[in-house]
């Protein structure tokens, strides 16, 4: 503003009580000359940036504004469209709200389009907006100020080049959120530099920083970032995509190696060195690995699905393989099935029989765990045959143990014992002591369920000696649980409790969430047999909390125990 005009502006404000609105300020230097000298005036500044200088030096009071709440967004639609179209289609109304990211401008544009064609149900508009690529075109009115893409571009164009590049590259990530380390690999930059850029994007309201130092943005910003990155150099996109897959693949492989290297479901992976610029997560303990899986579990599923969709078949199968043990042990059945389906599709498209065998085994385990035993047997038998065709007798034996468990789920204990004995022969032939321990424990367990605890105990004690000698903690836990169960059946309740407690401790230390529930139930049963109903209820309650959390079918049996013994 020229000095003469600024002098006129200040003289007109002198002695007045005026509200001054400075809209869409880009930087402090735009605002400071327009601040009146009188403290009787109030200045309201809106900006996509935080304008920290005004807060520090000029006494400005920050008032961050988030997107509308669901309730506020619903009220906006009611006001713009009237109650009938909104209340007659409540699910479509709420979907429309989320597709517009609860942004007032986007909702107003969507409402204006709907109002122009009265009688068209809201679900028609929701269907149109569901297409991410078309959404920004649909959320545009006739002028640039009522165009979501144009409004987003104002923030983007104000970014320095490196920050703008990172924002574009974030469009390659499937979400729902990203860590600073993953963003660094995506951009091929050091972590410290990437953190500075993310903070800059956060200040520009182009990403949101969550409590756990993860970053996300709403779907409209994601659509805008995708649009921008697709318009830039194809070589840059391809290199960044490979770095992104490598980051998650090597980080997940590191996590799995720490947490599940001794597990039968953990597949052998021959990974190439990560691409230049990739900085995998620096994980050094089992607990760190499990925490990382917890943070990234949704991202990992999305990443495997994206790799399959984009034709990165090796990465799709490997990404599935590095997370399947975590999903299995955590009881995350739906995600487990999704990644197993992805793994099978990738393996079939490459024709790799070994990988198909692994994927079919994982699917068989999912079906078995969900009570779908016919489907489980079909997948497991196919996996057994495929492992045989590729000469992997060890995994044939482990698959045969899965088949035994499926028979056990059907209460066909004789067939379960027969399959476990066949698996034992396979493990002895290939000199696999861990497999032998698993088979021996399975034989003992199903003998106990058949009402022969005296015959069962020697099998399980031999199994415990083997798995302790070879440091297999999951197998130790399973075998101790079996021994506790057998001692309970023999009426030796006081001896059963220590075995159960040690089994539970091991399960907790290795992060096997789902399997803790069964041990809690067994401990409760033994406390009840000893006449301690209060301790029994405490253990059953702990079991029920896990099973309810996982929506597992075994929850009802535990709930019946609690109802029967208040």
N, C-alpha and C positions, 0 to 999 in steps of 0.2 A: 504494500500500500504506500503510495507516495506520501512524503512528509506532510504536505499541505492537507491532503485528505485525512490523514491520521490526526492532525491538529483539530480539524473540524469535528471529526468523530468524537474526540475526547471532550471538546467544549460542549457538544450537544448532550453528552452524558453527565456533565458536571451538575451536581445538586439534584440528580433524578434518582428515582428508585426503578431501575430498569432490569429486566431479565434479558440477557444476551445469550443466544444459542449459537455456538460455533460447531457446525456439523461436519463430521467426517474429516477431522484434522489428521494430517499425516505425521506431523512432527511438532516439537515444542516451538520451534522458530516461527511457525505459522500462527501460533496462539498468543505468544507472549506480547507482541506489539498491540494486540487487540484487548488486552486486559485493562479495564478502566482504572483510573486513579482513585475513584471514590469507593469506599467500602460499603456504600448503600446499594450498589449494584450486585447482581448475582450473575455469574457466568456459568453456563452449562456447556461442557465440551464433550462431544462424542468422537470416538476414535477407535480404529481397529488396533492401534498400538497403545502401550501402557502409559506413555508420556511421563516417565518417572521424574524428569526434571521439574515438571510443574508441581509434583507432590513434594519434592525435596526442597525447592527454592521459592515456590510461590504460594505455598500453603493450600494447594489443591487437595480435595478429599476424594480418594478413588471410590468408585461405585461399580464394581464388576457386574456385568449382566450376563447371565447364562441364557441358554435357550429356554423356551417356555416349558413349564411342566406339562404332563399329559392332560391334567385337568384344565390348565389355562388354554392349551391348544384346542381342547374340545370345546371350551366356551367360545373361542374365536370362531370356530366353524359354525356353532349354533347361531352366533350373532350374524354371520355373513350369509348363511344358507337357510336359516330357520330350523325349527326342531324336526320337521318331518323327514327330510332326506338324511339327516344325521342320525336320528334315533331309530329310523326304520332299518338302517344298515350299520349297526354299531361296530362290527368287526372291520368293515371297510373303512369306517371313519377313523378308527384307531390306526389301521394300517397306513392310511393316507397321512396321518399325523407323523408317523415314524418315517415314512418315505420322504417327507419334507423336512426331516431332522428337527422338527419342532421349531423351525425358524419362522418368525412372524412374516417376513417377506415371502418366503416360499409358500406358506399356508395361505396367505392372502391372494397370491397369484393362482394357486390351485383352486381356491374358493371362487375366484372371479371366473375362471374357466367353467367350473361346474355351474355357476349361476347363469352363464350365458346359454346353457342348454338344460333348462329345467326339465325334470322328468327322467333324465338319464341317471341311473343309480350310481352311487358313489363307488361301488366296486369296479365299475367300468373305468373310472379315473384312476383308481388304485392299480388296476391291471396295466394301464398305460405307463404309469410312473415306475412300475416294478422293473422295467427295462433300464438298467443303469445308464446305458449309453444314450438313451433318448431323454433321460430325466431333465437334464439341464436345458434342452431345447423346449421342453414342455413348460418349464418354469420360467418363461420369459414373456413379458408383456410387450407393448408396442414401443416403449422408450427405454433407454439404457438404465434409468434409475429403478425400473421395475423389472429387472432381469437378474436372476440369481447369478448367472455366469459372470455378468459384467461386475456385479458387486464383489464377488470373490476375486475377480481380477485386480480390483483396486488394491487389495492387500498383497496379492502375489507380485504385482509389478513394482511394488515398493521394496521388495526384498533384494539384498545383495546377491550377486550371481551364485555363490556357493550355496547359500540358503535356498535360493530358488531351485537349484539343481536337486538338492536333497528332497525338497517338497515334491518335485516331479517324480523322483525315483520311489518315493513312498507309495506312489500309485501302483507300483509293481507288486507290492506286498498284499497278500490276501486278507490280512487282519485277523482278528478284530483289533489287536494292538501289537506294539513292537517295543522291544528293549533297545536301549542305546547301543549295546554291543551289536545287535542284529542290524540296526540302522548303519552302524559304522562299516560292517561288512558289505551291506547293500551299496553304500557309496564308495567303498574302497578307500576309506579314510581312517586315520587314527581315532581311537575312542575319544580322546580329549577334544579333538577338533570337532567331532560329530556332536558331542555334548553341547558345545557352544552353539552350533547351528540349530540343534533342537530347541535350545532355550530361546534362540532368536525366533524360530517358528512359533513357539509357545507365546512369546510376547506379542507376536503379530496375530494371535488367535487362529493360526492355521493348523495347529495341533493342540491337543489337550494333554497336559502332564498329569498322570494319575498318581495316587499315593505311593505306589510301589515302584516309582521311577520307570514307569512304562508310558508309552505315548500312543494316542489314538486320535482319530478325527471322524466326524460324522459322515454319513454316506454321501452327502452332496459335495463335501470337500474331497472325499475319495474319488467321486465321479469326475471332479474337476482335475485332480491330480492325474488320473488315468488318461483323461483327454489330452493333457499337456504332455505326458511322457510318450504317448503314442505319436505325437506330432514331432518328436525330436529324433535324433540320430539313432538308427536301428542298431548300429554296432554298440553304442553305449548301453542301450536297453538289454541287448543279449548278454554283454559282459556282466552287467549288474544283476541280471536274473540268475546267472550261473553262480555268482558270489553269494546271492541270497540262499540258493539251494545248498551250496557248500557250507554256509554258516550253520544252518539247521541240521544238516546231515552229520557234520563232524561234531557239533555240540551234542546232538542226540546220541551219537555213537559213544562219545566220551561218557555221557550220563549213564547209558545202558551198561557200558563196561564196568563202571563203578558199582552199579546197583544190581545188575543181573547177569554178570559174566558166567556164573555157575548155574544158570537156569537152563532147563531143557528147551524153553521157547526162544532163547536168545540165538539168532541165526549167525552164522559166520559171514562177515562182510569184508570184502577186499576193496577198501576205499583208496582212491587215488589221493595224492596230496591236494589240499585245498587250493583254490585259485589265488593268485597274488591279490593282496588286499583284504583277504578274509581273516577275521580274528575270532575264532571259535571261543565259546565261553570257557573260562578258566576254572573248571570244576575239579576239586581235589578229594572229596569225600562222598560217601553214599548219601549222607543227609543233604548235602548240597545238590547232588544229582536228583534226589527225589523232589526237593523244593523247586528245582528248575523245571522238571517235568510238570509239576503242578501249575507253575506259571504259564508254561508254553503248550499245554495239552491241546487246547482248541486251535492254536496257531499251527501246531504240527499236523493235525488232521487236515486243515485247510491247505497247508503247504503240499502234502502228499497228493491231495485232490487236484491242486493246480498243476503239479508236475505231470500227473497223468493226462490232464486235459491238454497241456501244451506239448505233449509228446516226449517229455523227459522221462522215459520209461525206467531207466536204471535208477534215477533219483526217486521216482515214485515208489518203486519196490523197496529200495533201501530206507527211505523215510518211514515207510510202514513198518519195516522190520525193526528199526531202532526204537520204536515206541510200543510195540505190541506187548512186551512183557510188562511194562508199566500199566497199560490199560487192563491187562489180564489180572494182575495182582491188586489193582485198585478197584476191580469190579465195575469198570466203566463199560458196560456191555454194548451200548449203542455205538460209542466211538470205536470200540474194539472191532465190531462188525464192519463199520465203515472202512477202517484202514485195511482190514483183511480183504474186503471186496476190492479195494484199490490195488492191493498187492497181487491178487489173483488176476485182475484185468491186465495189469502191467506185465506179469509173467506170461500170460497167454499170448499177448501181443508180440512178445519177443521169442516165444517158443521154448523158454527155459524150463525144463521139467523139474529140476531141483527147486527152483523158486515156486513153481506151481505146487509142489509137494508141501512146502512150508505154509503157503497161503491156505491150502485146503486143510491142513492140520489146524491152523488158527481158527478157521471158520468152523471146523468140527468142535473145537473147544468152546467157541461162542455158543453154538447150538446146544451143546451138552450142558453148559452152565445155565442156559435159559430154559432147560427142560424140554428141548426139541430133540429127543433122542433118535428118532428116525433120520432126521436130517444130519444129526451128528455122526451116526454110523456111516451114512453114505459118504460124507466128506472125509472121515477118518480112514475108511477102507481105501478110498481113492488115494489119499496121502500115503498110506502104507505101501500101496503098489508102486507109486511114483518114486518113493524113496528106494524101493527095491530096484527099480529100473536104473537109477543113477548110482547104485552100489553103496548107499548110505545106510548100513545095517544098524548103526547106533540110533539114528532117528527113526528107523523102523521100530526098534524096541520102545522108544519113547512114545511113538504113536500107538503102539499096542497097549501101553499103559493107559493112554487116553481112552482106548476102546474098552479096556477093563473098567474104567471109571464110568463110562456110559452104561455098561451093563449093570454096574452097581447102582446107578441112579434109577434103573428099572427094577431094582431089588432082585436081579438075577445073579445072586452071589456065586453060584457054581460056575457060570460062564465068566464072571469077573476073575475068579481064581484061576481058571484055565488060561485066560488071556495073559494074566500076570505071570504064570509059570512059563508060558511060551516066550514072553518078553525076557524073563530071567535067563533062559537058554541063549537068547540072542546076545544079551549083555555079557554072559560068561564067554561066549565064542569070540567076542571082540575085546575082551578084557577091559570092561568098563565098570569099575567098582561103584561109581556113583549111580549108574543105571541099575546095577545089581541091588544096591541099597533101596532104591525106589521100588523095584519089583518085589523084593523081600517084604518091605513094609506093606505093599499093596496086598500081598498074599495074606500076611498077618491080619490086616484090617478086615478083609472080607471073610476070613475064617472067624474072626470075632463077631462080625455081623451075622454069621451063620450059626452062632451059638456055640462056638468051639474056642473059648478064650484060652484054655489050657494049651491047645495046639498052636494057637496064634502067637503066644508070647515069645517063644524062641526065634521065630522069624523076625519079629520086630527088634529084639535085642541084638541079633546079628546085623540087622540093617543099621541100627544106631552105631555099632562099632565101626562099620564101614564108612558111614558119612562123617563121623567124628574124625576118623583117621585121615580123611581127605578134605576136611574143612568145609563141607557143604552145609551152610547154615539153614537154607530152606528145607533140605531133606532132614536135618536134625530136628527141626521144629515139627515137621509132619510126623516123624517117627515117635517123638516124645508124646505127641497128642494121641497117637495110636496106643502107645504103652499106657498112658493115663486111662484111656477108654477101656483097655483090657483089664487093668487093675481094678477099675470100677466094677466091671462085670464080675470079677472074681471076689468082690466084696471087700477089697483092700483099699478102702476110701482114703485113709490117711496117707498111703503111699501114692495114690493116684494124683492127689493135689500138687505135690512138688513137680511131678512130671508135666502136668498141665501148665503150671506157673512158668517153668523154664521154657516150654513150648511157646507160650504167649510172649514172654520176654524176647525171644528170638524173632518172632513175627513182627513185633513192634520195632525192633532194632533194624530190620531189613525193609520195613515199610509195606508189608503185605496187609493192606487194610482189610480186604474182604475176609481173608482166612482167619483174622482175629475173632470174627464173630462166632465161628463154630467153636473155637477154643473157649471163649467166654461162656457159651451155652453149656459145654461139657463141665466147666468149673462150677457153674450154677447147679447142674444136676448132682454133682458130687457133694457140694455143700448141703443140698437138700437131703441127700441120702444120709448125711451126718446129723441131720436135724436142725441145721442152721438156716432157717427160711429167710432171714434178713440178708445174710451173705449171698444166698442163692438168688434172691430177687435183684441184688445189686449187679451180679454177673449177667443175669438174663437181660436186665435193663441195658447194660453196656452192649450186649449182643444185638438187641433190638434196635438200638440207635444206629449201629452200622448198617444193619439190613434194611431199615426204613430209609436211610440216606441213599442206599443203592437201589431201592425199590425191588428188593430180592424176594423171590417167592417163599423163602424159608422164614420170613418175618412172621407169618401167621402162626407157625408152630411155636415160636418163642412167645408170641403174644398170648397164646392159649395157656402156656405155663404160668405167665404172670397173672392172668385172669383167674386161673384155677387156684392159685396159692397167694391170696392177697396178704 
